Amino acid sequence: MRRACAVVAVVLLALTGCSDKRPPAATPPPATRSTPALPPAPAGLPRGGRVLFPHYQLVAYVGLPGSPALGPLDKDLDAKAAKLETLARAYAAGRTPQPVLELITVVARGSRGKDGMYRGRLPDAKIAQYLTVARKHRMLLLLDIQPGRAKILPEVQRLERWLKEPDVGLAFDPEWAVGATQVPGKVFGHTTGAELDRIAAYLSGLVTAQHLPEKVFVFHQLSTKIVSDEAALKAHPGVVTIKSVDGIGARKDKLKTWSKLTTRLPAGVHAGFKLFYTEDTRHGPLMTPAQVLALKPRPELVVYE
């Protein structure tokens, strides 16, 4: 995979480093106590049923409010949802399109913050705003976590009120999960199969206790070093686990990364694929839906950032 060193400045945060991904954006404002009323939750999945695959094809936009560098979901949500709907149809290929809004809810940062965890949290009111838009357009919402120095499972559990909803899933970006003396963006973070398994087990418990439809759990990975002992990740009832392969660069480099990371998928783990509007197109045209769907195994989630 080609490496690109860049200096990226964002509001209230500047990180300089060499990475396959851009440094994260500014820290969100602190959480608020009041949350606007939500529209009624669907009885099952947003477009019917309780089981995702093989009926549905997932296609996602990712983003953080006010941070266009992190994906298209920074503003104009209804307009972006309409574009995503059209894009998702291009990936149908015999399945029903299921668009997904992937909201970066916990974002890694380059400064300590008050608690020294090198991460910021999006306020509940913003999560409610995105969930309202997702329900309006019958889309899934994924809450993405970049934990910085914080432990991942407590960050997941803190979002339990949202994860109890039938149309809300979880995404974990372990590239930004660093050690107690490390700084996000200066080094690659890391996780283990056992840690991923604990997250999946927790989500499975919520699904069972709340009688929920299948819940999506995505973990992003851009190199083999990001996840160790992946075989420890097991299947859990009610949880659809997806590995999103996040390789950046020219098409040939993305395909090499894809091959490395999908050759030995653990049983029950589905494949996902990520495209970057800015980083990928520095090396050539963005891969088309037909080219993505030609990958083996079929990417059952396609993410655009």
Summary of the structure (lengths in Angstrom):
residues: 305
radius of gyration: 17.7
end to end distance: 18.3
largest distance: 49.8
contacts: 1051
relative contact order: 0.15
helix: 29%
strand: 27%
